[in-house]
Amino acid sequence: MNFRDKIRITGAGQSAKTLLVACAMAAMAVAGYQVSKKHAPLRAGIKKCSALMAPRTVYAQGVTTLWSADMEPIPVPPGSTSASTLGAWYLPSCCEGDDVNPADPNANNNGGGVFNSGTASASPSFDYNHTTGGKYSALLKIDTSVESGTRLFRWLEPGMNNSNSDLYYSVWYYFPTIETPTLFWNILQWKSASSSTHKNDAMFSLDVNNRGSEMYLYLCPPAFINGGSCFGQIGNTYYIPLATWTHVEAHYVCAGDSTGHVTIWEDGNQLFDVGNVQTRYADGGCSWSVNNYSNGLTPSPATIYVDDAKICQGGRCPL
Amino acid sequence: MEPISTSTGASTLGAWYLPNCCEGDDVSPPDTSENNNGGGVFNSGTASAGPSFDVNHTTGGKYSAMLKIDTSVTSWTQLFRWLEPQNYPDLYYSVWLYFPQVYTPSQYWAIVEWKSSHPAGNAPFWMLNVSNHNGSSGPMSFYLWNAQTNTTYNQSLTTIPVGQWTNVQAHYVCAGDNTGHVTIWQDGTQIFDLTGVQTRYSDGTCAWDTESNSNGLTPNPATIYVDDAKICSGGLCS
């Protein structure tokens, strides 16, 4: 059995002892090699070993954080004496403040922005904070007596590689109260704007519903996938913890054909894994937003908090 | 505090930065030369300013500015304008304020101030502060404080209504000698009128802000709302 075969076996769920041996052997093998592209499978095996054996922080060493927003004041523009709490959403340029639709990806060299519709607001808040050593999160509040939404957008990174990006997303949510949606409650989405039809629609969205006064996430595709029917969670329902921070992560492969992929985790539990799907319009871009968006919530107004958002490449974002 | 059009969208608090817009919610110190801004939003300590639809004063509007501070440390959030006060020394100011409940300052709580900057530093001159009548749980009222001479001017003509909007107007003549003038009205009642006073450094600028600024409030955190701020020349703002 060569080293590569050994690593394949470890991926199939071998014992910890076998795993350790395999990983040690693979490490020795790498040490004896001039690591190059032709040994990519071996390197991938080492990475897998690391993922299985090492703490998340170690695994994250192979991950690049492309962008992050911890909702703490950051200098804007970089090097400036002024700072903005929600400014990271606009980088590399900053900021128009709390903007109203339509989002304009070409405006002011912004990589994203804050967009409201209906009766909605996004603002810095020190009510709750997730960032270690920090003070602030983003307070997203909507009044659903009319359909309303507030959205923290990024389009720079999702639009990478000609909108064929393969990226990992991470964001922390705080739900202070139980809300009951009458129809939908969208808290995260990927959108695509078609250059031919000029339609700008949600592709996959992460929505909240509740059952027996416990809230949970479900995943909704665009109308051209699964007939638009939403996906339920894999296995037992994971309910959203109330009045504490909950961590939502996603792997989103943005593709204009059926090579896209959507995986969602909450607090480390994989809730959805949808492969071989179209995740943007064929002639469309790719953007991502964290939202509080609904046409009916009880009670209303409804407030949620968001903190420590990240977009990463190469694997799940470091904690 | 309704969304105003900028070159690419709209911003609810954007008017405070005009003619340029916006760095968002900034941290002190304000830099009057930066980015061609005419003002801005500045926070210190644990504080936030943001658009809110909790209460609104504007007819047909939705939003006000929510100013919230946690005074477990000295904190302030300030909505600043320096463009007009620098260019026009004799101006009228108007702002609507909403106090959702009675707060008790342990030492001070500033709501409106005029500041002056000169080569040696940047300091407040006149401040409209809040205190309580008849002990700590009594109704709130405004008093005027000369920060340069540490002189307090009290009044008993008005109190601050809770759970409704109240209008504060001011006439401020910005002068580096004793030719300045400060007059304050609350809901049309003149509550202070100080003439022959210095209202900026002799070699200094003039800036105005509405704020929530305190080193101790009970209950804490404390929230107030601000709406329909105006700066006018030639007479009281309509």
Interface residues (C-beta under 8 A of the other chain):
Chain A: P73 V76 S80 T81 S82 A83 S84 T85 L86 G87 Y90 C94 C95 E96 G97 D98 D99 V100 D104 A107 N108 N110 G113 F115 N116 T119 A120 S121 A122 S123 P124 S125 F126 K135 Y136 L139 K141 D143 P301
Chain B: P3 T6 S7 T8 G9 A10 S11 T12 L13 G14 Y17 C21 C22 E23 G24 D25 D26 V27 P29 D31 E34 N35 G40 N43 T46 A47 S48 A49 G50 P51 S52 F53 K62 Y63 M66 K68 D70 P221
